[in-house]
Amino acid sequence: MSNQRTSRPKPPPPGNEEATATLNLGEFQNVDTLTLSEASLVLNALVAKRRNDRKNVNET
């Protein structure tokens, strides 16, 4: 059986983000992160908006 590729290679992400031993976040390098409460508020608002727009809640 041959080892032919079944899909194309993933293109590199735009920007200079990099996940190595030293994490490089590009333009977000020195930005404060969201707290758990803030992240929860953002996600809950997104789910509510999608429900109101009648879109599938599980879509990204």
N, CA, C, O and CB atoms as a CASP TS submission, in Angstrom:
PFRMAT TS
TARGET T0000
AUTHOR 0000-0000-0000
METHOD Language model
MODEL 1
PARENT N/A
ATOM      1  N   MET     1       0.849  -1.182   0.000  1.00  0.00           N
ATOM      2  CA  MET     1       0.000   0.000   0.000  1.00  0.00           C
ATOM      3  C   MET     1       0.893   1.243   0.000  1.00  0.00           C
ATOM      4  O   MET     1       1.869   1.304   0.747  1.00  0.00           O
ATOM      5  CB  MET     1      -0.965  -0.001   1.231  1.00  0.00           C
ATOM      6  N   SER     2       0.570   2.216  -0.818  1.00  0.00           N
ATOM      7  CA  SER     2       1.393   3.425  -0.910  1.00  0.00           C
ATOM      8  C   SER     2       1.033   4.417   0.202  1.00  0.00           C
ATOM      9  O   SER     2      -0.066   4.387   0.755  1.00  0.00           O
ATOM     10  CB  SER     2       1.220   4.089  -2.292  1.00  0.00           C
ATOM     11  N   ASN     3       1.979   5.282   0.505  1.00  0.00           N
ATOM     12  CA  ASN     3       1.761   6.303   1.533  1.00  0.00           C
ATOM     13  C   ASN     3       1.459   7.653   0.895  1.00  0.00           C
ATOM     14  O   ASN     3       2.171   8.627   1.140  1.00  0.00           O
ATOM     15  CB  ASN     3       2.989   6.415   2.454  1.00  0.00           C
ATOM     16  N   GLN     4       0.421   7.717   0.088  1.00  0.00           N
ATOM     17  CA  GLN     4       0.048   8.975  -0.543  1.00  0.00           C
ATOM     18  C   GLN     4      -0.672   9.863   0.464  1.00  0.00           C
ATOM     19  O   GLN     4      -1.395   9.391   1.341  1.00  0.00           O
ATOM     20  CB  GLN     4      -0.840   8.725  -1.780  1.00  0.00           C
ATOM     21  N   ARG     5      -0.449  11.157   0.308  1.00  0.00           N
ATOM     22  CA  ARG     5      -1.144  12.106   1.179  1.00  0.00           C
ATOM     23  C   ARG     5      -2.622  12.135   0.818  1.00  0.00           C
ATOM     24  O   ARG     5      -2.978  12.142  -0.360  1.00  0.00           O
ATOM     25  CB  ARG     5      -0.525  13.525   1.064  1.00  0.00           C
ATOM     26  N   THR     6      -3.476  12.152   1.826  1.00  0.00           N
ATOM     27  CA  THR     6      -4.912  12.234   1.580  1.00  0.00           C
ATOM     28  C   THR     6      -5.433  13.649   1.765  1.00  0.00           C
ATOM     29  O   THR     6      -6.592  13.927   1.458  1.00  0.00           O
ATOM     30  CB  THR     6      -5.658  11.286   2.498  1.00  0.00           C
ATOM     31  N   SER     7      -4.598  14.538   2.259  1.00  0.00           N
ATOM     32  CA  SER     7      -5.007  15.933   2.414  1.00  0.00           C
ATOM     33  C   SER     7      -3.804  16.831   2.188  1.00  0.00           C
ATOM     34  O   SER     7      -2.656  16.389   2.236  1.00  0.00           O
ATOM     35  CB  SER     7      -5.624  16.186   3.815  1.00  0.00           C
ATOM     36  N   ARG     8      -4.088  18.080   1.944  1.00  0.00           N
ATOM     37  CA  ARG     8      -2.989  19.025   1.726  1.00  0.00           C
ATOM     38  C   ARG     8      -2.400  19.462   3.061  1.00  0.00           C
ATOM     39  O   ARG     8      -3.076  19.383   4.086  1.00  0.00           O
ATOM     40  CB  ARG     8      -3.474  20.255   0.924  1.00  0.00           C
ATOM     41  N   PRO     9      -1.167  19.916   3.066  1.00  0.00           N
ATOM     42  CA  PRO     9      -0.543  20.349   4.320  1.00  0.00           C
ATOM     43  C   PRO     9      -1.219  21.601   4.869  1.00  0.00           C
ATOM     44  O   PRO     9      -1.717  22.436   4.113  1.00  0.00           O
ATOM     45  CB  PRO     9       0.954  20.612   4.110  1.00  0.00           C
ATOM     46  N   LYS    10      -1.228  21.716   6.168  1.00  0.00           N
ATOM     47  CA  LYS    10      -1.846  22.861   6.828  1.00  0.00           C
ATOM     48  C   LYS    10      -0.990  24.102   6.587  1.00  0.00           C
ATOM     49  O   LYS    10       0.221  24.070   6.806  1.00  0.00           O
ATOM     50  CB  LYS    10      -2.022  22.599   8.351  1.00  0.00           C
ATOM     51  N   PRO    11      -1.616  25.206   6.133  1.00  0.00           N
ATOM     52  CA  PRO    11      -0.825  26.418   5.905  1.00  0.00           C
ATOM     53  C   PRO    11      -0.363  27.023   7.229  1.00  0.00           C
ATOM     54  O   PRO    11      -1.040  26.858   8.244  1.00  0.00           O
ATOM     55  CB  PRO    11      -1.642  27.451   5.108  1.00  0.00           C
ATOM     56  N   PRO    12       0.760  27.711   7.240  1.00  0.00           N
ATOM     57  CA  PRO    12       1.226  28.334   8.483  1.00  0.00           C
ATOM     58  C   PRO    12       0.276  29.448   8.912  1.00  0.00           C
ATOM     59  O   PRO    12      -0.291  30.130   8.058  1.00  0.00           O
ATOM     60  CB  PRO    12       2.656  28.889   8.309  1.00  0.00           C
ATOM     61  N   PRO    13       0.093  29.647  10.209  1.00  0.00           N
ATOM     62  CA  PRO    13      -0.811  30.699  10.676  1.00  0.00           C
ATOM     63  C   PRO    13      -0.254  32.076  10.351  1.00  0.00           C
ATOM     64  O   PRO    13       0.961  32.266  10.304  1.00  0.00           O
ATOM     65  CB  PRO    13      -1.052  30.572  12.185  1.00  0.00           C
ATOM     66  N   PRO    14      -1.155  33.044  10.124  1.00  0.00           N
ATOM     67  CA  PRO    14      -0.666  34.400   9.866  1.00  0.00           C
ATOM     68  C   PRO    14      -0.049  34.993  11.129  1.00  0.00           C
ATOM     69  O   PRO    14      -0.409  34.599  12.238  1.00  0.00           O
ATOM     70  CB  PRO    14      -1.808  35.302   9.354  1.00  0.00           C
ATOM     71  N   GLY    15       0.852  35.912  10.973  1.00  0.00           N
ATOM     72  CA  GLY    15       1.483  36.532  12.139  1.00  0.00           C
ATOM     73  C   GLY    15       2.677  35.734  12.599  1.00  0.00           C
ATOM     74  O   GLY    15       3.156  34.845  11.895  1.00  0.00           O
ATOM     75  N   ASN    16       3.153  36.054  13.777  1.00  0.00           N
ATOM     76  CA  ASN    16       4.349  35.381  14.283  1.00  0.00           C
ATOM     77  C   ASN    16       4.063  34.597  15.557  1.00  0.00           C
ATOM     78  O   ASN    16       4.920  34.504  16.436  1.00  0.00           O
ATOM     79  CB  ASN    16       5.450  36.393  14.540  1.00  0.00           C
ATOM     80  N   GLU    17       2.844  34.026  15.662  1.00  0.00           N
ATOM     81  CA  GLU    17       2.525  33.187  16.804  1.00  0.00           C
ATOM     82  C   GLU    17       3.297  31.876  16.696  1.00  0.00           C
ATOM     83  O   GLU    17       3.521  31.360  15.600  1.00  0.00           O
ATOM     84  CB  GLU    17       1.000  32.926  16.889  1.00  0.00           C
ATOM     85  N   GLU    18       3.699  31.349  17.844  1.00  0.00           N
ATOM     86  CA  GLU    18       4.523  30.147  17.831  1.00  0.00           C
ATOM     87  C   GLU    18       4.370  29.438  19.172  1.00  0.00           C
ATOM     88  O   GLU    18       4.475  30.067  20.224  1.00  0.00           O
ATOM     89  CB  GLU    18       6.018  30.491  17.546  1.00  0.00           C
ATOM     90  N   ALA    19       4.123  28.128  19.135  1.00  0.00           N
ATOM     91  CA  ALA    19       3.995  27.342  20.353  1.00  0.00           C
ATOM     92  C   ALA    19       5.200  26.416  20.460  1.00  0.00           C
ATOM     93  O   ALA    19       5.157  25.278  19.993  1.00  0.00           O
ATOM     94  CB  ALA    19       2.662  26.533  20.366  1.00  0.00           C
ATOM     95  N   THR    20       6.257  26.895  21.067  1.00  0.00           N
ATOM     96  CA  THR    20       7.460  26.099  21.301  1.00  0.00           C
ATOM     97  C   THR    20       7.731  26.126  22.799  1.00  0.00           C
ATOM     98  O   THR    20       6.832  26.434  23.582  1.00  0.00           O
ATOM     99  CB  THR    20       8.695  26.645  20.479  1.00  0.00           C
ATOM    100  N   ALA    21       8.933  25.815  23.203  1.00  0.00           N
ATOM    101  CA  ALA    21       9.273  25.865  24.627  1.00  0.00           C
ATOM    102  C   ALA    21       9.033  27.263  25.193  1.00  0.00           C
ATOM    103  O   ALA    21       8.647  27.413  26.352  1.00  0.00           O
ATOM    104  CB  ALA    21      10.740  25.450  24.846  1.00  0.00           C
ATOM    105  N   THR    22       9.263  28.287  24.365  1.00  0.00           N
ATOM    106  CA  THR    22       8.948  29.663  24.749  1.00  0.00           C
ATOM    107  C   THR    22       7.775  30.113  23.896  1.00  0.00           C
ATOM    108  O   THR    22       7.891  30.208  22.674  1.00  0.00           O
ATOM    109  CB  THR    22      10.187  30.621  24.569  1.00  0.00           C
ATOM    110  N   LEU    23       6.644  30.391  24.537  1.00  0.00           N
ATOM    111  CA  LEU    23       5.425  30.754  23.827  1.00  0.00           C
ATOM    112  C   LEU    23       5.530  32.155  23.253  1.00  0.00           C
ATOM    113  O   LEU    23       5.842  33.100  23.978  1.00  0.00           O
ATOM    114  CB  LEU    23       4.218  30.653  24.749  1.00  0.00           C
ATOM    115  N   ASN    24       5.271  32.301  21.949  1.00  0.00           N
ATOM    116  CA  ASN    24       5.295  33.601  21.280  1.00  0.00           C
ATOM    117  C   ASN    24       3.877  33.916  20.827  1.00  0.00           C
ATOM    118  O   ASN    24       3.339  33.221  19.964  1.00  0.00           O
ATOM    119  CB  ASN    24       6.296  33.610  20.066  1.00  0.00           C
ATOM    120  N   LEU    25       3.260  34.950  21.393  1.00  0.00           N
ATOM    121  CA  LEU    25       1.872  35.285  21.106  1.00  0.00           C
ATOM    122  C   LEU    25       1.714  36.416  20.106  1.00  0.00           C
ATOM    123  O   LEU    25       0.611  36.932  19.929  1.00  0.00           O
ATOM    124  CB  LEU    25       1.175  35.646  22.368  1.00  0.00           C
ATOM    125  N   GLY    26       2.779  36.802  19.461  1.00  0.00           N
ATOM    126  CA  GLY    26       2.694  37.853  18.455  1.00  0.00           C
ATOM    127  C   GLY    26       2.223  39.161  19.041  1.00  0.00           C
ATOM    128  O   GLY    26       2.778  39.643  20.028  1.00  0.00           O
ATOM    129  N   GLU    27       1.185  39.746  18.428  1.00  0.00           N
ATOM    130  CA  GLU    27       0.692  41.044  18.884  1.00  0.00           C
ATOM    131  C   GLU    27       0.065  40.979  20.278  1.00  0.00           C
ATOM    132  O   GLU    27      -0.154  42.021  20.894  1.00  0.00           O
ATOM    133  CB  GLU    27      -0.320  41.583  17.898  1.00  0.00           C
ATOM    134  N   PHE    28      -0.226  39.792  20.783  1.00  0.00           N
ATOM    135  CA  PHE    28      -0.831  39.641  22.104  1.00  0.00           C
ATOM    136  C   PHE    28       0.194  39.275  23.178  1.00  0.00           C
ATOM    137  O   PHE    28      -0.181  38.860  24.274  1.00  0.00           O
ATOM    138  CB  PHE    28      -1.917  38.585  22.056  1.00  0.00           C
ATOM    139  N   GLN    29       1.461  39.424  22.876  1.00  0.00           N
ATOM    140  CA  GLN    29       2.533  38.993  23.772  1.00  0.00           C
ATOM    141  C   GLN    29       2.434  39.617  25.168  1.00  0.00           C
ATOM    142  O   GLN    29       2.560  38.901  26.162  1.00  0.00           O
ATOM    143  CB  GLN    29       3.873  39.334  23.161  1.00  0.00           C
ATOM    144  N   ASN    30       2.216  40.915  25.268  1.00  0.00           N
ATOM    145  CA  ASN    30       2.207  41.584  26.576  1.00  0.00           C
ATOM    146  C   ASN    30       0.822  42.071  26.977  1.00  0.00           C
ATOM    147  O   ASN    30       0.697  43.063  27.696  1.00  0.00           O
ATOM    148  CB  ASN    30       3.166  42.754  26.565  1.00  0.00           C
ATOM    149  N   VAL    31      -0.219  41.381  26.519  1.00  0.00           N
ATOM    150  CA  VAL    31      -1.597  41.751  26.824  1.00  0.00           C
ATOM    151  C   VAL    31      -2.077  40.901  27.994  1.00  0.00           C
ATOM    152  O   VAL    31      -1.805  39.702  28.053  1.00  0.00           O
ATOM    153  CB  VAL    31      -2.522  41.566  25.579  1.00  0.00           C
ATOM    154  N   ASP    32      -2.795  41.529  28.928  1.00  0.00           N
ATOM    155  CA  ASP    32      -3.351  40.784  30.057  1.00  0.00           C
ATOM    156  C   ASP    32      -4.368  39.758  29.563  1.00  0.00           C
ATOM    157  O   ASP    32      -5.094  40.007  28.601  1.00  0.00           O
ATOM    158  CB  ASP    32      -4.005  41.746  31.074  1.00  0.00           C
ATOM    159  N   THR    33      -4.415  38.613  30.224  1.00  0.00           N
ATOM    160  CA  THR    33      -5.376  37.575  29.863  1.00  0.00           C
ATOM    161  C   THR    33      -6.707  37.840  30.543  1.00  0.00           C
ATOM    162  O   THR    33      -6.785  38.627  31.486  1.00  0.00           O
ATOM    163  CB  THR    33      -4.848  36.182  30.242  1.00  0.00           C
ATOM    164  N   LEU    34      -7.759  37.176  30.060  1.00  0.00           N
ATOM    165  CA  LEU    34      -9.065  37.275  30.700  1.00  0.00           C
ATOM    166  C   LEU    34      -9.072  36.409  31.950  1.00  0.00           C
ATOM    167  O   LEU    34      -8.419  35.367  32.002  1.00  0.00           O
ATOM    168  CB  LEU    34     -10.198  36.851  29.727  1.00  0.00           C
ATOM    169  N   THR    35      -9.816  36.851  32.953  1.00  0.00           N
ATOM    170  CA  THR    35     -10.025  36.003  34.121  1.00  0.00           C
ATOM    171  C   THR    35     -11.036  34.929  33.735  1.00  0.00           C
ATOM    172  O   THR    35     -11.669  35.020  32.683  1.00  0.00           O
ATOM    173  CB  THR    35     -10.519  36.838  35.362  1.00  0.00           C
ATOM    174  N   LEU    36     -11.188  33.928  34.569  1.00  0.00           N
ATOM    175  CA  LEU    36     -12.164  32.882  34.308  1.00  0.00           C
ATOM    176  C   LEU    36     -13.568  33.473  34.223  1.00  0.00           C
ATOM    177  O   LEU    36     -14.353  33.076  33.362  1.00  0.00           O
ATOM    178  CB  LEU    36     -12.100  31.802  35.398  1.00  0.00           C
ATOM    179  N   SER    37     -13.892  34.412  35.102  1.00  0.00           N
ATOM    180  CA  SER    37     -15.208  35.056  35.092  1.00  0.00           C
ATOM    181  C   SER    37     -15.431  35.838  33.802  1.00  0.00           C
ATOM    182  O   SER    37     -16.515  35.782  33.221  1.00  0.00           O
ATOM    183  CB  SER    37     -15.356  35.986  36.301  1.00  0.00           C
ATOM    184  N   GLU    38     -14.414  36.566  33.353  1.00  0.00           N
ATOM    185  CA  GLU    38     -14.534  37.345  32.118  1.00  0.00           C
ATOM    186  C   GLU    38     -14.711  36.427  30.911  1.00  0.00           C
ATOM    187  O   GLU    38     -15.530  36.697  30.032  1.00  0.00           O
ATOM    188  CB  GLU    38     -13.296  38.240  31.924  1.00  0.00           C
ATOM    189  N   ALA    39     -13.948  35.354  30.875  1.00  0.00           N
ATOM    190  CA  ALA    39     -14.062  34.407  29.769  1.00  0.00           C
ATOM    191  C   ALA    39     -15.448  33.763  29.753  1.00  0.00           C
ATOM    192  O   ALA    39     -16.029  33.558  28.687  1.00  0.00           O
ATOM    193  CB  ALA    39     -12.972  33.324  29.871  1.00  0.00           C
ATOM    194  N   SER    40     -15.969  33.448  30.923  1.00  0.00           N
ATOM    195  CA  SER    40     -17.307  32.875  31.028  1.00  0.00           C
ATOM    196  C   SER    40     -18.360  33.843  30.502  1.00  0.00           C
ATOM    197  O   SER    40     -19.280  33.430  29.796  1.00  0.00           O
ATOM    198  CB  SER    40     -17.615  32.500  32.477  1.00  0.00           C
ATOM    199  N   LEU    41     -18.235  35.125  30.838  1.00  0.00           N
ATOM    200  CA  LEU    41     -19.177  36.135  30.345  1.00  0.00           C
ATOM    201  C   LEU    41     -19.129  36.235  28.820  1.00  0.00           C
ATOM    202  O   LEU    41     -20.168  36.330  28.167  1.00  0.00           O
ATOM    203  CB  LEU    41     -18.870  37.506  30.972  1.00  0.00           C
ATOM    204  N   VAL    42     -17.932  36.214  28.264  1.00  0.00           N
ATOM    205  CA  VAL    42     -17.780  36.298  26.806  1.00  0.00           C
ATOM    206  C   VAL    42     -18.433  35.093  26.136  1.00  0.00           C
ATOM    207  O   VAL    42     -19.183  35.250  25.173  1.00  0.00           O
ATOM    208  CB  VAL    42     -16.285  36.384  26.416  1.00  0.00           C
ATOM    209  N   LEU    43     -18.152  33.894  26.637  1.00  0.00           N
ATOM    210  CA  LEU    43     -18.707  32.686  26.030  1.00  0.00           C
ATOM    211  C   LEU    43     -20.222  32.629  26.172  1.00  0.00           C
ATOM    212  O   LEU    43     -20.918  32.245  25.232  1.00  0.00           O
ATOM    213  CB  LEU    43     -18.083  31.448  26.655  1.00  0.00           C
ATOM    214  N   ASN    44     -20.739  33.005  27.336  1.00  0.00           N
ATOM    215  CA  ASN    44     -22.191  33.004  27.539  1.00  0.00           C
ATOM    216  C   ASN    44     -22.876  34.006  26.619  1.00  0.00           C
ATOM    217  O   ASN    44     -23.950  33.722  26.088  1.00  0.00           O
ATOM    218  CB  ASN    44     -22.526  33.321  29.000  1.00  0.00           C
ATOM    219  N   ALA    45     -22.269  35.177  26.425  1.00  0.00           N
ATOM    220  CA  ALA    45     -22.838  36.176  25.516  1.00  0.00           C
ATOM    221  C   ALA    45     -22.834  35.657  24.079  1.00  0.00           C
ATOM    222  O   ALA    45     -23.789  35.883  23.337  1.00  0.00           O
ATOM    223  CB  ALA    45     -22.053  37.503  25.606  1.00  0.00           C
ATOM    224  N   LEU    46     -21.774  34.970  23.687  1.00  0.00           N
ATOM    225  CA  LEU    46     -21.691  34.409  22.339  1.00  0.00           C
ATOM    226  C   LEU    46     -22.770  33.351  22.119  1.00  0.00           C
ATOM    227  O   LEU    46     -23.426  33.341  21.077  1.00  0.00           O
ATOM    228  CB  LEU    46     -20.301  33.805  22.096  1.00  0.00           C
ATOM    229  N   VAL    47     -22.956  32.467  23.087  1.00  0.00           N
ATOM    230  CA  VAL    47     -23.979  31.428  22.974  1.00  0.00           C
ATOM    231  C   VAL    47     -25.363  32.064  22.897  1.00  0.00           C
ATOM    232  O   VAL    47     -26.188  31.642  22.087  1.00  0.00           O
ATOM    233  CB  VAL    47     -23.901  30.449  24.168  1.00  0.00           C
ATOM    234  N   ALA    48     -25.632  33.072  23.726  1.00  0.00           N
ATOM    235  CA  ALA    48     -26.934  33.741  23.709  1.00  0.00           C
ATOM    236  C   ALA    48     -27.181  34.421  22.364  1.00  0.00           C
ATOM    237  O   ALA    48     -28.287  34.357  21.828  1.00  0.00           O
ATOM    238  CB  ALA    48     -27.022  34.772  24.847  1.00  0.00           C
ATOM    239  N   LYS    49     -26.160  35.065  21.823  1.00  0.00           N
ATOM    240  CA  LYS    49     -26.315  35.733  20.519  1.00  0.00           C
ATOM    241  C   LYS    49     -26.608  34.720  19.429  1.00  0.00           C
ATOM    242  O   LYS    49     -27.457  34.960  18.570  1.00  0.00           O
ATOM    243  CB  LYS    49     -25.051  36.537  20.162  1.00  0.00           C
ATOM    244  N   ARG    50     -25.918  33.599  19.453  1.00  0.00           N
ATOM    245  CA  ARG    50     -26.162  32.569  18.436  1.00  0.00           C
ATOM    246  C   ARG    50     -27.557  31.985  18.570  1.00  0.00           C
ATOM    247  O   ARG    50     -28.201  31.679  17.566  1.00  0.00           O
ATOM    248  CB  ARG    50     -25.119  31.455  18.541  1.00  0.00           C
ATOM    249  N   ARG    51     -28.029  31.829  19.794  1.00  0.00           N
ATOM    250  CA  ARG    51     -29.397  31.339  19.988  1.00  0.00           C
ATOM    251  C   ARG    51     -30.394  32.337  19.417  1.00  0.00           C
ATOM    252  O   ARG    51     -31.350  31.956  18.742  1.00  0.00           O
ATOM    253  CB  ARG    51     -29.685  31.090  21.487  1.00  0.00           C
ATOM    254  N   ASN    52     -30.163  33.616  19.693  1.00  0.00           N
ATOM    255  CA  ASN    52     -31.059  34.658  19.193  1.00  0.00           C
ATOM    256  C   ASN    52     -31.014  34.754  17.678  1.00  0.00           C
ATOM    257  O   ASN    52     -32.024  35.071  17.049  1.00  0.00           O
ATOM    258  CB  ASN    52     -30.699  36.002  19.804  1.00  0.00           C
ATOM    259  N   ASP    53     -29.871  34.487  17.087  1.00  0.00           N
ATOM    260  CA  ASP    53     -29.732  34.526  15.632  1.00  0.00           C
ATOM    261  C   ASP    53     -30.165  33.209  14.991  1.00  0.00           C
ATOM    262  O   ASP    53     -30.099  33.054  13.772  1.00  0.00           O
ATOM    263  CB  ASP    53     -28.287  34.841  15.249  1.00  0.00           C
ATOM    264  N   ARG    54     -30.601  32.277  15.807  1.00  0.00           N
ATOM    265  CA  ARG    54     -31.035  30.942  15.367  1.00  0.00           C
ATOM    266  C   ARG    54     -29.947  30.178  14.632  1.00  0.00           C
ATOM    267  O   ARG    54     -30.232  29.432  13.695  1.00  0.00           O
ATOM    268  CB  ARG    54     -32.246  31.061  14.475  1.00  0.00           C
ATOM    269  N   LYS    55     -28.720  30.360  15.046  1.00  0.00           N
ATOM    270  CA  LYS    55     -27.611  29.596  14.484  1.00  0.00           C
ATOM    271  C   LYS    55     -27.329  28.428  15.410  1.00  0.00           C
ATOM    272  O   LYS    55     -27.712  28.443  16.580  1.00  0.00           O
ATOM    273  CB  LYS    55     -26.337  30.484  14.293  1.00  0.00           C
ATOM    274  N   ASN    56     -26.664  27.426  14.885  1.00  0.00           N
ATOM    275  CA  ASN    56     -26.290  26.271  15.687  1.00  0.00           C
ATOM    276  C   ASN    56     -25.313  26.711  16.776  1.00  0.00           C
ATOM    277  O   ASN    56     -24.259  27.270  16.474  1.00  0.00           O
ATOM    278  CB  ASN    56     -25.667  25.159  14.800  1.00  0.00           C
ATOM    279  N   VAL    57     -25.653  26.465  18.020  1.00  0.00           N
ATOM    280  CA  VAL    57     -24.841  26.891  19.156  1.00  0.00           C
ATOM    281  C   VAL    57     -23.473  26.227  19.133  1.00  0.00           C
ATOM    282  O   VAL    57     -22.502  26.806  19.618  1.00  0.00           O
ATOM    283  CB  VAL    57     -25.553  26.576  20.468  1.00  0.00           C
ATOM    284  N   ASN    58     -23.377  25.025  18.579  1.00  0.00           N
ATOM    285  CA  ASN    58     -22.116  24.292  18.588  1.00  0.00           C
ATOM    286  C   ASN    58     -21.200  24.645  17.430  1.00  0.00           C
ATOM    287  O   ASN    58     -20.071  24.158  17.378  1.00  0.00           O
ATOM    288  CB  ASN    58     -22.387  22.830  18.568  1.00  0.00           C
ATOM    289  N   GLU    59     -21.654  25.484  16.495  1.00  0.00           N
ATOM    290  CA  GLU    59     -20.788  25.890  15.396  1.00  0.00           C
ATOM    291  C   GLU    59     -19.733  26.853  15.891  1.00  0.00           C
ATOM    292  O   GLU    59     -19.932  27.551  16.885  1.00  0.00           O
ATOM    293  CB  GLU    59     -21.601  26.526  14.268  1.00  0.00           C
ATOM    294  N   THR    60     -18.616  26.888  15.198  1.00  0.00           N
ATOM    295  CA  THR    60     -17.573  27.854  15.558  1.00  0.00           C
ATOM    296  C   THR    60     -17.448  28.898  14.495  1.00  0.00           C
ATOM    297  O   THR    60     -16.622  29.803  14.612  1.00  0.00           O
ATOM    298  CB  THR    60     -16.229  27.165  15.774  1.00  0.00           C
TER
END
